[in-house]
């Protein structure tokens, strides 16, 4: 019995350690087709200020990275990132820091106030 319990605990620990690592999400293209975004999370064992924080990387239509948005949203809470239904607005749903949105304008992101339609989209992104 003791050996089975020990095996189970070692297996669980190995699984949890294996799950720890950097996350790189798929590219999502904006409704206008001008930009793409990809989310990343750095969860390596190195203690960096950006560890365990959701970062949004923005790309132009040719796939060249323009810049990144450090959302300050923790990976340890529920989060989702996607485009608004129209235009070039990135929406973050975060159970940690609340909903946020940025309009992409060339090589910069401008944070905008959450409107009812942006909040509705954010709530839809989190799912039921």
ZIKALIN-V383154 format. One line per field, one symbol per residue. ss: DSSP state (~ for helix, > for strand, _ for the rest). phi: phi as a letter, one per 40 degrees, with the letter a starting at -180 (. if undefined). psi: psi as a letter, one per 40 degrees, with the letter a starting at -180 (. if undefined). A space follows every 50 residues. Layout:
BEGIN
ss=???
phi=???
psi=???
END
This chain:
BEGIN
ss=_~~~~~~~~~~~~~~~~~~___>>___>>_____>>>>>>>>________ >_>>>>>>>>____>>>>>>>>>>____>>>>>_____>>>>>>_____> >>>>>__>>>>>___~~~~~~~~~~~__
phi=.cccccccccccccccccccicbbcccbccdcgcbbbacbbcbccccbcc cgbcbbbbbcccgcccabbccgccccbcaabacccbgbbcbbcbccbgca abccbgbabbcbcccdccccccccccgc
psi=ddddddddddddddddddehihhhiihhhideediiihiihhfiehgide ifhhhhhhiideehhdiihhdehheeihiihiiidiafhhhhhhedeiii ihhhgbfihhhiihiddddddddddda.
END
